[in-house]
Amino acid sequence: MAERSTAAVDVADNSGDDPLTAKADKAATDGVAEAQDQADKSAEVEEDEAGTRQNGEQPSIETPELHSGHKLARRYRLEECVTRLDGFSSWRAVDEKLRRAVGVHLLPADHPRARSVLAAARSSALLGDPRFVQVLDAVEENDLVYVVHEWLPDSTELTALLAAGPLEPHDAYQLVSQVSQAMAAAHREGLAHLRLTPSAVLRSSTGQYRIRGLAVNAALRGISAERPQRADTEAIGALLYAALTQRWPYDSDAYGLSGLPKGVGLLAPDQVRAGVHRGLSEIAMRALANDGATASRQEPPCTTPDELAKAVAAMPRIRPPEPEFPTPPEYQRTTYQQGTYGRPQQRPGVSVTQPVMAPPAPLESRTGRALKWAVSALLIAALGLGSWQIADRLLGQKDATETPQTTQPEKNNEDEKAPETGKPVAIVGAHDFDPEGDGAETPSEIGNAYDGNPSTSWQTSIYYGYSNFGRLKEGVGLVLDLGSVQQVGKVDVTFEGTTSVQLRLAPENASDQPTSADGFTTLAQGSGTHVPLAPPKAVKTRYVLVWLTDLPGSGGGYRGKITDIKITS
């Protein structure tokens, strides 16, 4: 079995006494002076209201005396300590200036890892990828170093999701797809996580996965790796393995999950639990890169997040399960007897007298019927003869007095044929549109906005303070390329959360898409979660701009999310 990376064996933030974490920390801090090791160990204390310590030694680096209600920079009010170990503490806090919840990591300015924590936080903040929990501030002040990050109260840790049982195949597919793509983007910018555990992955209420602690969590604990891409890839494989089996893929328990039996090696997920998706089981083994397992399956291991993301993209897409609807009650058919509709129905126990049918009228004789038919035939013949004579006279008079008229040319039916409406118009491409030019709005997710799958979405960056993009810009949106000039009769846009939107179209004769929002003509606008946008009449264009002007709240800020766009002629 391949060696476990530091990221794969590390435990949750609040499990500082776990032997696996101690082993990872020791391996990462080799080469540090004996005095520094002693300071780190003696700093692993937990202060309670009585001021007791887990360790009787006096640490050389003391954790700052902080408490709930303490303010940093006269702005961040500490509320609750969630982690305290290794000379640093992590808090839930409130940004009183922007009135939102935040998270704060705190450590003394003379802590041996203070410089690396600040550098990691500032590098992570520059990435600006919304798939990661964003670093909002990194400050050294009054003998303290603190890092402020987003706090997402509407999200759930993967640890809690796994405690409830294995994930459905579609959820596990979304997990490995989104996390591998996000980490591939981070490594392209030179950033590694190295502590990618279930507690570092969050799932929002909309099903989007976000990663917290990029670079910072490893810096807080002094973790490093010779092959960071390999370490993060193996960690993603461990997350997928746990999602499929509800077991940790090593022979020790971690994160509330049971490990594999000792001495059996790394078993494939579909050998641990029945009903596991075979393709996902294969992906997990390729990420964990166990030589024996991968050789038997004749698939090369994935050694980087980018390779893993490509392997996931190459497998058949796993659709979400069909929604289950309750069985409707059996339909009670109402029958009406002949002659009873509209009348009071019979009550139980009350007899109803049946009506007496009148005898039929006597039949006519055969002679009478024959006489009637003969008279009718004579009348019809007389009327026909008279009508023909009258019509012949009238037509003769008309031919004698009629003046020849110029024959009008027949109109071409094709010229009068109106263009068909209501037909779907294909979208051949799209890209984010932000005239301010201050960064792409999640371009990797644009295809989710018109893939016909309501469970996927494209989202804007997150903005703070005000729903109109923090008053930083007029709006952002998506430019949809129809491939050629097409008739546009209606554009249906579906959002997550109430969103204000405008429909803007480029001129019909535009050879290229306009570079500014004013280059498009606004023809419709609306607000809601499903907004049908229809011009006063059908128009022709190649470029359609879906322009967002006001966003719904999301995670303490404001963010727009489009789940579906449909265009009809």
PyMOL commands that set and color helices and strands:
alter all, ss='L'
color gray80, all
select helices_A, chain A and resi 6-9+19-28+34-42+114-127+158-163+169-188+198-200+216-221+228-245+269-272+278-288+291-297+305-314+366-401+413-416+443-449+469-471+517-519
alter helices_A, ss='H'
color red, helices_A
select strands_A, chain A and resi 71-72+76-85+88-95+100-108+135-141+144-150+156-157+201-203+209-211+247-248+258-259+429-433+458-459+476-488+490-505+521-533+539-550+553-554+557-558+561-568
alter strands_A, ss='S'
color yellow, strands_A
deselect
rebuild
show_as cartoon
